[in-house]
Amino acid sequence: MADASRASAEADEHLLRETEKVAVALGRMFPGLCEVVLHDLRDPQHAIRAIENNLSGRQVGDSATELGLRRIHDPQYPSVIQNYPNRFPDGRPAKSTSIGIKNAAGEYIAALCLNLDVSVLSPVTLALANLVATDTENREQPLEALRNRNARELRQAVEALSAERAATPRSLSREDKKALVRQLHQDGYFDSRDAAQTIADLLGVSRATVYNYAK
């Protein structure tokens, strides 16, 4: 019995090592664009086994996501969840796909997750907004909370103004960032309480810097 258990564990570990090669290759194929994370679901408290092209700020050894926990508790949970809307901690929109990996016994032991940074596509052409959009229904209707609607419009304004300069918000020069902030201030976007922090996250600068630029 012990031998069978050991053989099963070794087979699982072999499967994880092989999947890790896939994660590394995918991440290095799309540098700066797609984060690839391999979760070891056998150890949910320290699930992240590998992270390539780190865009979310997570680290190896961090815990499993809610989606990973669902797979651990339900072997019938869908093995592939594709192209769902997501967001990085700094507010950048993402398009994600999660692939569950089962062993020979039909248990989920790993998940391979891809998180595409769709914000970097905006300089190519604003028309791509339709491609990466995750909810086009009732586009003209405001969201329930004024604060959420302002945040959405603010992100769109920052990305549009950056695209006019053929750049992403974070890759703008200091002078262009200053000009963009002043334009947003002039257009009334600073009326929202959290506007300065949202702009700071999008531009990759501090909140104090945003207020400096707005003077």
N, C-alpha and C positions, 0 to 999 in steps of 0.2 A: 504494500500500500504506500509506504514511504517512498519507494523507488518510483512508483507511478506519479506521485505528487511532485517529486523532484523533476521528473522528466517533463511534466506539464509546465512547471515553472520555467524550466530551461527553454521550452518551446515558446512560451510567452515572451521571454526576454529576447530570444532570437528575432521574433516578429517585431518587437520594439526597436531593436538595433537596425533592422532593415528599413523600417518606416522612418527612422531618424535620418537615414541617407536621403530619402525622398524630400524630407523637410528642408534639409540643408541645400539640396540642389535647387528646389523651387525658390527658396529665399534668395539665393545668389543669382538666380536668373532674372529676378525683378528687383534690383537694388533701389532703395528709396521709394518703392511703390507698393510692395506687397509684403506684409508681415506674415511669417509662417510659424505656427506654434504647434509643438507636439506635446500632448498631455498624456501622462501615464496614469490611467484611471485606477490602477491598483493601489495607488497612494494619493487619495484626493487632497490630503492636507499639503502635499508637496508635489503636485501633479505636473507642473511644467518641467519637462525633461530637456527640451531644446527650444530655443527661440532664435529665429534667423531674421535679419533685417528688422530689428526691434523698433517699432513705431509707437507702442503703447506704454513703454516704460516698465513693463513687467520683467521679472527676473526668473532664471532657473530656480526651481524649488518653491515657487509661488503656488497657491492652492488652485483647485479646479474651479471652473465657472459653473453657473447654474445649469447650463446645458450639459456639461460633463456629469454633474451629479444626477441629472435625470437619467442619463444613459446607464450610470452605475446601478440605479434602483429599478430600471425597467429595460430588460434585454430586448423588448419589442419596440423600443423607441426608434424612430426612423434613423437609418444609418447615414443618410446624407440630408443635410439641411443646407440648401443652396441659395446664394444671392439674397440674403436677408439684410435689411438695413441695420447699421451699427454706428457707433461713434467712438473715436479715440478720446482719452481723458481730457485733452486740450480743446475738444469741441469739433475737431475735423470729422467730416462725414466719412463713413467707411461702408464697404460692401463686403459681406462676409460669407464664407462657406465652411461648414463643419462636417468632417467625414469620420464616422465612428469605425473603429477597427475591432473586429471580434476574433477571438481565438477559436481553436477547433471545437471547444465545448459550447460555442455560441454565446460567450460572455464578452461584453465590451471591456477591453483592457487598455484601449488608447483612443485618442481622437486627434486628428490632424486638422488644424484650423487655419484658414487663409483670410487675412483682413486687408482688403485693397483700399488704399488711400485715394478716394475719388476726388479729393479737393485739388490734387495736382493736375487733374485733367482739364480744369477750367481755362487755363491759358491757351490751350490748343484751340478751342472754340467754345463759345457759350452754348452752342447747339448741343453739346454733349450733356448739358444739364438734363435734357429729356431722356437720355440713355441711362444715366445713373440715378434718376429720380426713383423713389420707392413708393410714392403715393401721389398720383396725378388727379385723383378724384376730388371734386369740390375745391380745386386749386384757388378759386377766387373768394372762397369763404374764409373768414378769419378763424383762427383757432379759438378755443374757449377762453384761454387766458391771454390778456393783452401782453403780459410779460413774455410769454412764449412766442407770440406773433412777432414782437419787436426783435427778439433774439434771432428768429428765422430770417426776417428781412435784413437785419444787420449783417448776418453771415453772407447773405446773397449780395449785399452792397459791397462788402469788402472783397469778395471773390470777383465781382464784376469790375470794380475799379482796378484791381490787380491785373486782371486779364487785359485791360486796356493798355497796360504797360508791359504786356507779354511776360508776366511773371506770376508766381504763386505769392500769396500774402507774406509768407516767411522769407522768400528769396528777394523781396524788394530791397532796394538800397535804403540807407537811413533817410535820405532826402525824400525819396518816394513814399516811405512810410509816414513821414511827417506831413507831406502834402495830402496823403490819403486820410489821415486822422483829421486834419483841418477841414477837409471836404465833408467828412462825416459829421463833424461838429456843426458846420454851416448848414447841413441838411437836416439837423435836428435829431440825430440818432442818440445824442448824449442825454436826451430826456429820460431814457430808461435807466433805472437804478443800477443795473448790472452791465450797462453798455461798455464802460471802460474796461472791466475785467474780460468781457467777451472779446473785445478788440485786441487786448493784450495777448490773450491765448491764441488768437488767429494769427497775429503778427510775430509771435514768439518773443515778445518783450515784456517788461514789467508794467504793472498798472500805473506806477509813478511816471514811467516813460511816456505812456499814452497821454497823461495829463500835461506833461511837458510839451509834447508835440502839439497839443490842442491850443496852447497859448498863442 
